[in-house]
Amino acid sequence: MLPKTLLALAVAAVTITTVVPVAIAQETGLATALHAVRREGGKLCLTDHWHYGSSGRHSTKAAAQRDAIQSWQDFTNLEYGRSWAFFSRAASKKVGCSQTAAGWSCDVEARACRR
C-alpha cells in the first residue's frame, strides 16, 4: 500500500492531467480545433457554427430577451469557455420575440466571437 502522501500526489497528478487540459482546451483551442474561424472587426469569430438560446415566458419583452441571451451565453461558455461566451461580441446576431396571453418569449442565434 502507498503512503498517504504518495497516494495524494498520485491522485493530484491524475486530476491535473485529465481535468486541466479539458478546461484549457475550452478556453484556448476547442472552438478553433472544431470550426473554421476568421477575423471580423478585430475579433476572432466562428465562420460556420451557430449557437442558439431560448427564453421561458416572461411578463416583459426585455426580460425574455435577457433570458434568451443568458441561455446562449451559458451554452457557449459550457462548450468553448468564457472568452467565447459574450453575446455582445457575437457576430450575425438574430433576436426574435413573440407575445401570447402567457407572456413574452424570445429566441436568439449568433456565431460566437472572442477578442
N, C-alpha and C positions, 0 to 999 in steps of 0.2 A: 504494500500500500504506500502511496506517495505521502510525504509530509504535507501538512495543511498549507504551508507557504508555497510549496512547489505546485500543489493542486490548484491553488488560487491563481498562480501565474499561468498555468496551462489553460484554465478557464478564460482568463483575461485575453490570452493570445488568440484563442479560438474566436472569442467575441469580436475582437478588433479585426481579425482577418475576414470575418464573414459579414459583420454588420456595417462597419465603417465604409468599405468600398461601395456598398449599395447607396448609402447616404451621399457619398462623394459623387458617384455616377449620376445621381439625380440632379445635383447642383451643377455639375460641370460637363457632362457628356452624354447622358442618356438621350436627351432630345435630339442632339446633333448626330448621334450614332444611328438613330432610328429614322430620322426625317431630314429632308433637304432643307437647308436654311439659306438666307441671303440677308444682306444689309439693306435696311429700309429706314431712311431718315435717322441714321445714327444708332439704330437698334438692330439686333440680330433676330430675325423672325423665321418661324417655320413657314415654308412656302406652300405646302400641300396638305397640312394636317390641321383640322379644326377641332376646337373643344366647344362643348355646349353646357349651358346651365339653365335651370328652370326654377321658378318660384312656386310657393304654395299660394293659397288665396289670401289676399290682404285687403284691408279697408281702403288703402290708397295706392295709386299707381307708383308713387315714389318708393313706397315700402316694398312693393312687388319687384321693382327694378333692382333695388338693393339686394334683395334675397336671391334673385336670379344671378346677379353679378357675383355674389358671395359663393353661390353654388359652382360657378365657372372657376373662380379662384381656388376654391377648396380642391376641386378635382385636378386642376392643373398643378397645384402645389404637390399633391399626392403623387402625380405621375412624373413630374420633372423637377420639382423643388421650387423654393420661394422666389428665386430670381426670375422665373418664367411666369409667376402667378399673379401678376398685376394686370387687371383688365384695362386699366388706364394706359398701359403700354402696348396693349394688343393691337393687331392690325385687322383690317376688314371686319370691323365690329358691326354686328346687327343686333338690334333690340326690337322685339315685338311684344306688345301687351294687348290684353283684351279684358273687357269688363263684363261680368254677368251679375245676376242678382246675388250670387255668393261672394262677389268681390273681384278684385283685380288679380291677374296672374300674368307673368312675363316669361319670355324665353330669350336667351342671348346666345350668340355664337361668335367666335373670333379665332384668329390664329395667334398663338402665344408668341411674345417677343420678350427679349431681355436687353438690358443695356450692355 
